[in-house]
Each structure stands twice: as structure tokens, then as C-alpha cells.
């Protein structure tokens, strides 16, 4: 087998790499609900630093999962939203929600 051969394991590794990170799934969950400003995301995610939120958003943007829109206002406003590519993860997010509802509480 060569390095260019398709394997589902390699493809899943690439998918997991796009979504891995301590905060990425939480960011995606919030953006799944609506468009957020940077400050709103920071307030909604306890424990995340400004530096880490910036880094995670940049990675999500580079992977085509999040868009960043800058408005020429004073003070500047920046909105973050999910892309169509990221919205395709909705069935996965719904499945995780269902799984958590059934198995997430202690004693489940």
C-alpha cells in the first residue's frame, strides 16, 4: 500500500483533526445555534482564554468550518458563523445530543 492509497482510517483521522481541540466542539455547538461575536463566545465558554479562542477560531476558519465577517464600524464588529460545510455536521451534533440525553447523566 502506498501513501496515496485511500483508507477510511486516514480519512477519519483527518476529520478528527479538524474538530479536535479542547474548545472546538463547544465553539461549533454555539455557532450551530446562531451567529456570535467574539466577546459573546468568550463569555459563553467558561475557562477559555482570549488567545485560545482566537487560535481555535482561526483553525476552524482555515478548515472552512467558520466564517469571520468584519464590519467597518467604530468600534469594529466581528461576527463568526458556521459555513455550509459545518452545517453538514448537524446530524452528528443531533446524534451527540441524543446520546448525551440518554447516557450522559451519572448512573445512565
MIFI-859936 format. One line per field, with one value per residue (C-alpha): residue in three letters; x, y, z. Coordinates in steps of 0.2 Angstrom, whole numbers, plus 5000, padded with zeros to 4 digits. Layout:
<rs>
aa: c(ALA:...)
u: c(X:...)
v: c(Y:...)
w: c(Z:...)
</rs>
This chain:
<rs>
aa: c(UNK:UNK:UNK:UNK:UNK:UNK:UNK:UNK:UNK:UNK:UNK:UNK:UNK:UNK:UNK:UNK:UNK:UNK:UNK:UNK:UNK:UNK:UNK:UNK:UNK:UNK:UNK:UNK:UNK:UNK:UNK:UNK:UNK:UNK:UNK:UNK:UNK:UNK:UNK:UNK:UNK:UNK:UNK:UNK:UNK:UNK:UNK:UNK:UNK:UNK:UNK:UNK:UNK:UNK:UNK:UNK:UNK:UNK:UNK:UNK:UNK:UNK:UNK:UNK:UNK:UNK:UNK:UNK:UNK:UNK:UNK:UNK:UNK:UNK:UNK:UNK:UNK:UNK:UNK:UNK:UNK:UNK:UNK:UNK:UNK:UNK:UNK:UNK:UNK:UNK:UNK:UNK:UNK:UNK:UNK:UNK:UNK:UNK:UNK:UNK:UNK:UNK:UNK:UNK:UNK:UNK:UNK:UNK)
u: c(5000:5007:5005:4992:4980:4963:4959:4944:4956:4966:4950:4943:4960:4959:4941:4945:4960:4948:4937:4950:4955:4949:4936:4932:4916:4910:4913:4904:4889:4887:4889:4877:4863:4867:4880:4891:4903:4920:4915:4899:4909:4922:4908:4899:4914:4920:4939:4944:4957:4956:4972:4965:4948:4957:4968:4953:4943:4957:4959:4941:4941:4956:4947:4932:4920:4918:4917:4923:4915:4922:4911:4918:4911:4918:4921:4924:4912:4917:4904:4908:4896:4896:4899:4888:4902:4900:4881:4883:4888:4871:4865:4881:4878:4860:4866:4878:4864:4853:4867:4870:4852:4851:4868:4876:4869:4878:4870:4865)
v: c(5000:5017:5034:5039:5025:5029:5021:5026:5026:5040:5050:5049:5054:5070:5073:5071:5083:5097:5095:5091:5104:5107:5120:5117:5107:5119:5134:5124:5120:5138:5144:5130:5139:5157:5169:5175:5190:5186:5193:5183:5167:5171:5174:5158:5147:5147:5145:5149:5162:5176:5169:5151:5157:5166:5151:5139:5151:5154:5135:5132:5146:5139:5122:5130:5127:5145:5162:5178:5194:5211:5226:5243:5251:5260:5251:5236:5222:5204:5190:5172:5160:5142:5138:5126:5113:5114:5114:5097:5091:5094:5076:5072:5085:5080:5062:5068:5077:5062:5051:5063:5064:5045:5041:5057:5058:5049:5031:5030)
w: c(5000:4995:5005:4992:4995:5002:5019:5029:5044:5036:5031:5049:5056:5045:5051:5069:5067:5060:5076:5089:5102:5119:5113:5095:5098:5111:5099:5085:5096:5100:5082:5077:5087:5080:5074:5088:5091:5098:5116:5116:5113:5126:5139:5134:5136:5154:5156:5138:5136:5123:5115:5114:5107:5094:5089:5089:5078:5066:5064:5061:5048:5040:5039:5031:5045:5052:5043:5050:5045:5049:5049:5046:5062:5076:5087:5074:5075:5070:5068:5067:5059:5053:5035:5025:5026:5045:5045:5036:5054:5060:5060:5070:5083:5084:5087:5101:5109:5109:5115:5130:5134:5136:5143:5149:5167:5181:5183:5164)
</rs>
